[in-house]
Amino acid sequence: MQAVMKTDANSAYAPYSLDARQIRDYRANGWMKLENVINAETVQLLLNEARTRMGEVARTVDRNDPGKQIDNAYRWYARWDEVSNTCAQIKALSHSPQLASIASQLVGEDVRFYSDHVFAKNPEAEAGGDTPWHQDFPHHPLDRQGALNIWIALVDLTPEMGTMQFLNRSHRAGMLGRYFNRRDNVSLIDEHPWVLDEFEMSPPISLKAGDATVHDMNVIHAAPANSSNTPRWVYSTLWLPVSARYTGASNHRTDPLGLTLDMPMEHPKFPVISTR
């Protein structure tokens, strides 16, 4: 088993405690809201770095050249992938007990850091359109559910800015297919219209900077267009149960790494993070 990662750099970020009700409700609904996950200083660090890399009207950061902006491939966001690979200060947070403890309590076992991103939904006039209903999980090479996303607001967010909505309990529906970033205009709702009747939609969500939503990567979720005149800035970290195994399905995070089929995702890129 890979050693648990603990460094001086991440010791400043203390574990975040959840109570039994929060854990129970998250597991039932597939998502939750948390307040004050990171402090104002950390928010400002992330936001400043994101704006420097992506611009005030955000553009996507090239995966192969983090100093280069490229056109946004889709109409609903600009993105900067694997943020902590290029910023040691952000890595101190992304690989910290503060975030790992949230994921571990909800998953019920130790967790691996998987990836992090900044997502910026520009105003609708700048291509900040609707994010379609989808599940994250079908796009990843994992043999079991439990992976989750901690999605942290970097500015105060109102529903008009395109905060996410979830179909409560829909993570129990199983894997319904790959719909995110589809180019053929076929949506999850086109092929599974029953989910809107089967699962209750969460109410619109407002977040203060530093607040977060956490969602199971199999829960069905979407976000409306950003109808405000302010970009929606968010920092996202993805976490895996330590027991998750590699299926061999293609994914840009794992394809070059030589992982072993049907074995745990043991690689320096996916460390087990201490929760203490």
N, C-alpha and C positions, 0 to 999 in steps of 0.2 A: 504494500500500500504506500502511496506517495506520502511523504512527510507533510505535516501541516505547516503552512507558511505563517511566520510571525516575524515582523521586522520592527526596528526602531521607528521607521517612517510611518507605520500605521498604528502605533501604540496610542497616539493622541485621540483616535476615534474610538470612544468607548462603546461597548455593546449596548444595544437598544432592546429593552424588555417589552414583551407583549404579554397580556394576560390571557387566561384560558378562554375567555369569551371571544376575544379577538381572533385567536387561533381557530376556534370552533367555527366562527362565522366565516372566516376566510375559506376554510376547507369546504364549508357548505356552499358558499356562493361563488367561489373561484376568484374573488378579488376583494380588496379592502382599500380604505383610505387611511393614511397615517399622517399625523401632524408633526412638524418640527423634526423631520428626519435628519436634516443637516442645518447648520447654523448659517447666519447671514454672511459671515466671512467666507465660508466654503462656497456658498451660492455665488458670491461675487467673483471668486477665483474661477469657478467653472464658467460663468457667464462671460467674463472678460476674455478667457481663452477661446471660448466658442465664437464670440464675435470677431476676434482677431483672425481666427482660422477661416471663418465662413462668411464674414461680412455682415453689415447691418441688415441688408436684404440678403438673406442667407442663400448660399450656394453650397453644393455638395463638395466635400473634401475627397480628393483622389485617394483611393486605397493604396496605390503604389507610390504616391508622392504626397505626403501629408502637408507639404507647403504649397500645393496646387489646388485651386478651385476648378470644378468642372460643372457643366450644366446639370441641373436636376433631372433625373431620369423619369420621374413621375410627378404628377400634378399636386400631390398632397404633402410633400415634405422635401426639405434638404436634409442631408445626413452627414455626420462625421463618424466613421466607424473606428472601433478599437482605439478610442481616445487615449486610454492610459498607456498605450505603447509609445506615445510620443510626448507625454507630459508626466514627469515623475511626481509632481505635486498632486495631480489627479489620481495617479496610481496609488498614492498613500490612502486615498479615500476608497477607491474601487476595490482594493485588496484588504480592507479594514475589518476588524471585528464589528464595527458599527453596522455595516451593511450585511456582512455574512451572518450575524446573529439574527437579523430579521428573517433572512432566507432559511436558516437552519431551523428556527422555531416553527416556521410554517410548513416546511417539508417534513420535519420530524427526524432528520438525520444530519450528519455533516454535509457540507456543500462545497462544490467547486466554483470558483469564479470562471465564467464562460466568455463573456465579452462585455464591452460597454460602447455607448453611442451618445452623441448629441443629435436630437431630432428638432428641427426648426420648421414649424408650419408658418410660412409667410402669410400676410393678408391675401384674401382670395384673388385680388387683382394681380398679385405676384405669384400665382399658381399655388395658393394654399387651399386647395379644394378638399372635398370630402375624402376621408380615408374609408375605404369600403369595409363591410363586415368580413372578418377573417379570423382564423386561428393562427397563432405563431408556430405551434408545435409541428405541423406537417412539413415545415421547411427545414427541420433540423434532424441530424442523423442519430437520434436517440431511441433507445428500445423501450422506454417507459415514461409515463407522465410524472409530473412533479416539478419540472423546471419552471422557473418563474422570472418575472421581470419587475424590478423596482424602478419606477418611472417618476423622477423627481422634478418638480417645477422649479425653474430658474428665474421666473418672474411671476408675479401674481397672475393667476389664470382664471378667467371666467368662461362659462360655457360658450359664449360667443366667439372665443378664441380657438375653439376646437378641442376642448378637453374630451377624454375618452368616455364612451358609454359601453356597458357590458350587458350581456345576456346572462342574468343570474343563474348559476348552477349548470351552465351549458358546457363546462369542462367535463361533465359526466356523459356527454353525448358521444364521446369517442372522437376519433380523427375523421373529419368530414371532407378533407381534401385541401389541395394547395390553391388558394385563391388570391393571396396577396401579391400585388405587382403582376397580375395576369395581363397579358396583352391582347386577349381575344374578347374582352368585355363580358365574359361569363363570370357572374358573381356567386358567392356562397348562397345568397338568398334566391338566385335563379334556380339553383339545383336543390336547395333545401329550404323551401319557403316555410315549412312547418316549424322551424326553430323560433320564428317570431310569435307563434301561438303557444309553443311549448314552454318557453322561457321568458320570464318577466324582464323587461328592460330596466336597467338602473336609471335613476333620475340624473339630470345634468349635474355636473360636479364643478365646484369652484375650489381652487387651491391657492394658498399663499406660497410665496417663494420659500422653498425648503420643505414643503409638504410633498407627499408622494401618494400615488396609487400603486398597489402591488397586484399583479394578476398572474394566475396560472397560465402557462403558455398554451393551454388547450381551451381556455375560455374564449367564447366568441365576443369580439369587440370591434368597435368602429369609432370614428371621430368625425364630426361635421366640419364643414369648411370654416376657415377663420374669417368671420365677417367683421372683425375689428380692423383697426389700422395699425395694430401692433403685432409683431411676430410672436408666436408661441414657442418659447425656448424650454427644452426639457433635456435632462440628463438621465440616461437609462443604463442599468446594469442587469445582466442576465446571469442566473445561477442554476447549477445542476445538482440534483441529489448525487452524493458520492457513489451510490450504487448504480447510476446510469451507465449503460454500455453502448458501444459504438456499433451502428448498423451498417456502416459503409456507404450510406446514401451521400450523394454529392452535396457539399457545402463549402463555401469559400473559406470558412474558418478552419476546416479540418482537412481538406483535400491534400495540402502539401505536407502533412505532418507524419505520415507513415503509421497511423494508429492501427491497432490490431482489431480485426473484426470480432465482434461479440465479447470484447474485453472492456473493462472500465476505461474511462477517458483519461488515462494517466499520461500527462505530458506537462512540461513546464509552463505551457501556455494556459493550462487549466488547473491551477494549484488548488489544493484543499486549504481553505482559509480558516485560521483560528477564530473562534468566537469568544475568546477570553483576552 
